[in-house]
């Protein structure tokens, strides 16, 4: 499910902002609203993305949220030919308003 960036202000404060670490320098954003996760899109329908997490913080400067995390899911096991693990290897690290931009 997706939500347009312009609609985020209607749901303030957001329950959670999740910055997904997709690749070495590619991040996408999802938000948790009423315990439902939505990927954030631009007005043209493309996913909101950035080359570093600080760009996302800056973009969300005027949006109120309760917490922000960076989420990473490793593909290491798949890359080296290990069997698919039953356990989830998702790592979430708190990341909030640090004003480093």
Buried (B, 14 or more C-beta within 10 A) or exposed (E): EEBBBEBBEEBEEBBBBBBBBBEEEEBBBBBBBEEEEBBBBEEEEEBBBBEEBBBBBEBBEEBEBEBBBBBBEEEEEEEEEEEEEEEEEEEBEEBEEEEEE
